[in-house]
Amino acid sequence: MSDEENKEEKELDLTSADVVTKYKLAAEIANKALQLVISECKPGAKVVDLCEKGDAFIRAQTANVYKNAKKKIEKGVAFPTCVSPNNTVCHFSPLASDETVLGDNDIVKIDLGCHIDGFVAVVAHTHVLQEGPITGRAADVIAAASTAAEVALRLVRPGRKNKDVTEALQKVASAYDCKIVEGVLSHQIKQFVIDANKVILSVTNPETRVDEAEFEENEVYAIDIVTSTGEGKGLPLELQHAGPGAQERARAMQQSQTPLRVPLALTQMRNPPLRPKLLDEKQTTVYKRAVDKNYHLKMKASRFIFSEINQKFPIMPFTARALEEKRARLGLVECVNHELLQPYPVLHEKPGDLVAHLKFTVLLMPNGSDRISGHSIQDLKPTKTLEDPEVKSWLALGTKAKKKGGGKKKKGKKGDGQEEVIVNGEDDADSA
C-alpha cells in the first residue's frame, strides 16, 4: 500500500478530527430524532406515523449539513425508525396500511440510526407510556438492560476482549431475574459499514460462536442490549404458537440470519446452518442490500424493486415503506430467497413477556470511551436489588483512560516526605 493510500486509510478512523465530528453530528441528529419520537409516543398514536416522523426528521436534519462541501457527501437514515411495543422484540416498522396503535402502559422500544458521509450513529431506547416511576417486572427488565449497557460501556475498551463483555451481560441480566435475548449482536462500525467484522455476542451457543476479538483504540462500536422477562428466544409471530419442534427448527434457522442485526457475523460462525427462506413475510419490512451477492431475478416485479433498491439504498438498511408497496410485497420475497437482501425479521417473545432494548454508539478515543448516543431512563423502582460484587466492580470502573504523564500534579511541601500524586487521573463515568 502506498503512503498516500495509508494516509487515506488512516483518515477514515478516529485519528481524524473530521471523522469524529461526523460521528458526533450523526449522533446529535439521531438523539434528537429519538427525543421527537419519544415525545410523540402516546396512547392512540399509530406506530407507522411514529416511524415516519423519525425518518423524516433525520432526512430533514441531514439535508441541512455539509451543503457546501466540495464533493457530494452521502447522509441520511442509517437505520429506519422502528417502534416495537410490549413483547415485540425489534424491527417493527410497518407499512403505511398498518393500523397498529400504542396503548396505556405499553413498553415501547424505539430504534433508529443516522449517518453523515457513511459515519453511522445508532441508538435504541425503551419508554413506558405511564406517568411516575416504573415499578414491578417492567422496572426489572429495563434496569437489566440499563445496567448491562453501563457495564458494556466500561468493558468495551482497548485491551479487553469481546468474550469478556458477553459473559458480563449474562451475569447482569441474571441479577434482575431476566434473560438477554439470543441472537443480539453488537458490531464494530466503520465508514458505510454498519456491521463490521468485530462482533460481540450477547448470548453464546454452539450455532453463534464468533471469533475472539480484542478492542483497539480509535474503533467505533454499536452496543446493542435486549433483555426479556421471558425465555429470551425471540421468534416470528406465527411461530409463537407452534409446537416445540417447529420452534427449535425456527431458532436454528434464525441463527443463520442473525435475527437482531445484519448477518455479517455469519462469515465468522463455526458450522453455520443453511440460510432459510424468509421467515415472516407479513411483518418483515426492514432489509439491507447484500452487496456481495448477485442473481438474475425471474419476476418483473422483483427486478423493478431490486433496481429501485440499488438506486435508493445501495448500502444502508431501509424500510419497504419507502418502495412502491404493491410491487414491493411481490418482489422482495424473491430477492430475499436468493440472498440479494438481508431481512431484519420482526421477532416476538410470548404474550405477557416484557422486553427492553437499549443501544448506543461508543467511540474508543485515546482519552477513553465516549458514548455519543443515548437517552436518559425513566425513574425505575425494580423489585430486585443489585448485590453481585463483580457487577458492582464493573460499574465502578471509569470510562476515561488514565492520563499518561498528564493530569494535575500536587507536590508535597519540601522535606515533608510526600511523593508527587497525580489527581484527576480517571474521570467519573459519563452519562448519556
Buried (B, 14 or more C-beta within 10 A) or exposed (E): EEEEEEEEEEEBBBEEEEBBEBBBBBBBBBBBBBBBBBEBBEEEBBBBEBBBBBBBBBBEBBEEBBEEEEEEBBBBBBBBBBBBBBBBBBBBBBBEEBEEBBEEEBBBBBBBBBBBBBBBBBBBBBBBBBEEEBBEBBBBBBBBBBBBBBBBBBBBBBEEBBBBBBEBBBBBBBBBBBBBBBBBBBBBBBBBBBBBBBBBBBBBEEBBBBEEBEBEBBBBBBBBBBBBBBBBBBBBBBBBEBEEEEBEBBBEBBBBBBBBBBBBBBEBBEEBBEBBEBBBBEBBBBBBBBEEEEBEBEBEBBBBBBEBBEEEBEBBBBBBBBBEEEBBBBBBBBBBBBBBBBBBBBBBBBEEBBBBBBBBBBBBBEEBBBBBBBBEBBEBEBEBEBEEEEBEEBBEBBBBBBBEEEBEEEEEEEEEEEEEEBEEBBBEBBEB
